[in-house]
Amino acid sequence: MKKNLLAALLLAAGMAFGAVSVGISIGPPPPPRVYAIPASPGAEYTWVGGYWYPVSGRYVWHEGYWSRPPYVGATWIGPRHDGRRYYEGYWSGPRGRVEHRHDWDRDHDRDFHR
C-alpha cells in the first residue's frame, strides 16, 4: 500500500511540475515569386533572392536585394522549409555563420536600393 501511495504521489508531482508545450505550424510557404534581378551595383555585392518568411502566423514576402556580405568570403544561404520546419537564411563562410536580421542591412547601410 505504501508503494502504491508513493507511486501516486510521484506521478502527481510529475504532472504538477511537468512542462506543457504547444506549437503552431503554418505549413510550407507559397512558391517563390518570379522577377527579374536588377544589375549588380558592384563586384563586392551579393544577390539575396526574394523569399517568404513567417510573421505572426502567416508568410510575408521579402523582396530580393543586393547586399554586401558581412565579411569577405561569406556566402548567402537562403531560407528553406523542409516540409515540417522553416529555417532562416544566414551568411556562411570561413569566419563562421552570421544570422540574418531583416533590419540588419538597413541599419548598417548595406542594402543597395534601386
C-alpha positions in Angstrom: 0.0 0.0 0.0 2.9 2.4 0.8 4.5 1.7 -2.5 1.2 2.5 -4.4 0.8 5.7 -2.4 4.4 6.7 -3.1 4.0 6.0 -6.8 0.8 8.0 -6.9 2.5 11.0 -5.2 5.4 10.9 -7.5 3.1 10.7 -10.5 1.0 13.6 -9.2 4.2 15.7 -8.5 5.5 15.0 -12.0 2.2 16.1 -13.6 2.1 19.2 -11.4 5.6 20.3 -12.3 5.7 18.9 -15.8 6.1 21.2 -18.8 3.4 21.7 -21.4 4.4 22.8 -24.9 2.1 23.9 -27.7 3.3 24.5 -31.2 1.6 26.2 -34.1 2.5 25.3 -37.6 1.6 27.3 -40.7 2.9 24.8 -43.2 5.3 25.5 -46.1 5.4 28.9 -47.7 3.9 29.8 -51.1 6.1 29.3 -54.2 8.7 32.0 -54.7 7.7 34.9 -56.9 9.3 35.3 -60.3 11.0 38.5 -61.1 14.0 40.0 -63.0 17.2 40.5 -61.0 18.5 44.1 -61.4 22.1 44.8 -62.4 24.7 44.4 -59.7 25.9 47.7 -58.2 29.4 46.4 -57.8 31.7 43.4 -57.5 31.5 43.4 -53.7 27.7 42.8 -53.7 25.9 39.5 -53.4 22.3 39.0 -54.6 20.0 37.9 -51.8 17.0 36.4 -53.6 13.5 37.2 -52.5 11.9 34.8 -50.1 8.8 34.1 -47.9 9.3 34.3 -44.1 6.9 33.7 -41.2 5.4 36.7 -39.3 2.6 36.3 -36.8 1.2 33.0 -38.2 1.4 33.9 -41.9 4.1 34.3 -44.6 5.4 37.7 -45.8 7.4 38.2 -49.0 10.8 39.8 -48.6 11.9 41.3 -51.9 15.3 40.3 -53.3 18.2 42.9 -53.0 21.9 43.4 -53.4 23.9 43.4 -50.2 27.5 43.4 -49.1 28.3 40.2 -47.2 29.3 40.7 -43.5 32.9 39.7 -44.4 34.9 38.7 -47.4 34.3 35.1 -48.4 30.8 34.9 -46.8 28.0 33.5 -49.0 24.3 33.8 -48.6 22.5 30.6 -47.6 18.8 31.2 -48.4 16.0 30.3 -46.1 14.2 26.9 -46.6 11.3 24.9 -45.4 11.9 21.1 -45.2 8.2 20.2 -45.2 7.9 20.4 -41.4 10.1 23.3 -40.2 11.2 26.7 -41.5 14.9 27.6 -41.4 16.0 31.2 -41.6 18.6 32.4 -44.2 22.1 33.2 -43.0 25.6 34.2 -44.1 28.2 31.4 -44.0 31.9 31.3 -44.7 35.4 30.7 -43.3 34.8 33.1 -40.4 31.6 31.4 -39.3 27.9 31.8 -39.5 26.2 35.2 -39.3 22.5 35.1 -38.6 20.3 37.3 -40.8 18.1 40.0 -39.3 15.6 41.7 -41.6 16.7 45.2 -40.3 20.4 44.4 -40.4 21.1 45.6 -43.9 19.3 48.9 -43.5 20.8 49.5 -40.0 24.3 49.2 -41.4 23.6 50.9 -44.8 24.4 47.6 -46.6 21.3 47.4 -48.8 21.5 48.7 -52.3 18.2 50.3 -53.2 17.3 51.0 -56.8 
